[in-house]
């Protein structure tokens, strides 16, 4: 059995009530492991803490207590600049809302993670073009996000997530705004990443049919995972 790629231990997270009442405890000691080259789905009702957990696992938010380990490295030990660099090189993020930069073309949006890493635009644009071709939208490379359909925007988002060849993709309801045809297309692409590239996928969803395609399904309820 290979070593888990990501391990979370006793993750707790609370948020202060806006009315000044008692803090709302969202995560109450979550433990999980993400194996290499697998798709793990996390399911749960709205407000169960799925997205909060994903943000903590991806280093976008900090837990109140508990630890997240990446190949035995405690992510809490990394300073903010090193953590940002670590995320950029090892993780890719795909969200329900694409978060594409509106003033840039599809090609330029995909290049961003590589450019942030210090890669030249000529080298980054070559790989970005390859990804656009892989996802069947190479003819849209010079279009800005508002000129793309929802499915095309999500494919650009996925290509951007792959730009630095991450080991882990964290996907938060990636098909939430798509019709059935585009939902199947995006899911097929995600599972191809596991099969073709050995990428691990951590997938947040409330759809049982989507979770059912995963290698492992975890349910978060009352702040813990079962």
N, C-alpha and C positions, 0 to 999 in steps of 0.2 A: 504494500500500500504506500503510495507516494505521500510526501508531506503536504498538508493542506496549504493552499496558497494564502488564504486569509483566515484568521481566527479571531473571534470576538469573545471576551470573557466578562461576564457580569456587568453588562452595559446598563447604566441608569441615566435617565434624562427627564428633567421636569421643566415646565415653563410657568412663569408667574402669571396668574390670572390678571386680565386687564382691569378688573374691578378692584384689584388689591386684595383679593381673597387668598385662600390657601393655594400653593403651587399645584399645578396639574401634572401629575406623574404620568408620563407617557410610556417610558420604558422602565421596566422593573427587574432588571437582572437578566438581560438577554445574553444567551450563549449560542454561538453557531460556528460552523466551519464551512469554508468554501473549497471544494476539491478542485484540482487542476483539470482543465479540459472538460468541464461539466457545465450544465445549465441548472441553476438552483432558482426556484421560484419562491417568493415570499408572498403569501396571500393574507388577507384580513379585511375586515370591514373598514369603511371610511373613518378616519380618525384613530385608527388602531396603532399608529406609529410607524407604519411601513416606510414612508418617505423620510421621516426623522432618522430611522435606523440606517437607511441607505446613505444619507448625508454623513452620518458618523462613520460608517464603514469606508466611505470614500474620502474621508479627511476634510469634508466641507464644513463640518460642525464638530464640536467637541462634546463628549459625554460629561455628565456631572461626576461620574466615577466609572471605573472599568477600563479595560484596555483593548486595543485592536492591534493585532500583530500581522505583519506581512513578512512571510518567510523568516519568522523569529525576530524581526525588527519591530519594536514597539513604536507605532506611529506617533505616540505622544512625546517621544524623545526627540522628535525632529522640530527644529525651529521653523517659524512660519515660511521663510523663504525656501528652506530645504524641503518642507512639506509640499509647497506649491510645485517645486521642481520634480519631486517624487511622484506626485499625482500626474503631472503632465507626461512623464515618461512611462509610467506603469499602468495607468488607468484611463479608460475612456468612458464618457458619460453620454447617455441618450435619454432625453426627457420627453414627457408628453408635449410640452411646448418647446419648440426646437431651439430657441435662444440663438438663432443665427443673427449675425450682425447685419442690419438692413442696408448699410451703405456699401457693403462689399459683395462681390459676385460669389456664386457658388464655389468656384475654384479658390478664390481668396479666403473664403470662410474655412474651407477644408485645410488650407495651408497653415492656418493660424497656430495650431499646436507646435508644428515644426519650426515656424518662425520664432515663436517664443523660446524654443530650445536653442536658437542661434543658428539654425540651418539657413542656407542661402535660399532666396526665392526661386532661383532656377532649379535647384535640386528638389525643393518642396513641391513646386508646381508640377514636376514630372510625376512624382508619386501621387499627387492629388488627381492628376489627369488619369492615371492608371486606376485609381479608386472610382472616379466618375464613370469610367468605362465598365468597371466590374459591376457597378450598380445600375448600369444602363441609362445613365443620364449625361453622357459626355457631351451631347449636343446642347445641354443647358448650362454649360460651365460659365458662360459669360452673363447669365441672368442673375438678377438680384432676388432675394427671398420673396419679395412681393410679386414677382413674375413667375413663381413656381407654385405648383399645386401642393396640397398638404402632404401627399405621399412623396412627392419629389423633395420637399423640404426635409422630411424625415430621413430620406436616403442621403441627403447632403449631411445631415446631422450624424448619421452612422458613419459615413466616410470620414468626417472630421474626427470622430471618436477613434477611428482606426489609424489615423495619420502617423502616430508615433509607435505603431505596432505594440499596443498595450497587451498585457497578460490577462487583464480583467476588464470587462465591460459592465458597468452598472447602468441598468435601464429601468427607469421609473415610468410605468404605464406608457411604454413607447408607442402603443397603437391606440391610445385612448381617444384621439381625435380623428381616427381614420375609418373609412368605410370597410366593408368586409374584404373586398378585393385587395386593397392596400394593406390591411391587417395581415392577411395571409402572406403577402409579398415580404413585408418587413420581418415577420416571424421566420419565414424560410431563410432570409438573409442572416438573421441572428444565429439560427441553428447551424447554418453553413459555416459560420465563424468557428464554432466548436469543432465541427467535423473536418474542415479543411485546414484551419490555422491553429487548432488546439487552444483557442481562447476560452477562458472561463467567463460565464455570463451569470450575473446576479440580477434577476428579473422581478420587479415589483408589479403585481397585477391583482385585480379583483375578479378577473374572468377565469372560471374554473377550466374552461376549454383550452385557454392559453397555458395555464399552469400544468395541465395534464400532459403537455408535450415535453415537460422538463424531466431531467434526470432525478430531481429531488424536489419535493414540495414541503415548505415549512409554513406553518400558520402562526401568525402573531395575534394574540388575544389576551386582553387584560395586561398588556405590557410585557408579556413573556412569549417565548416561542415554544410551540409543541410540535 
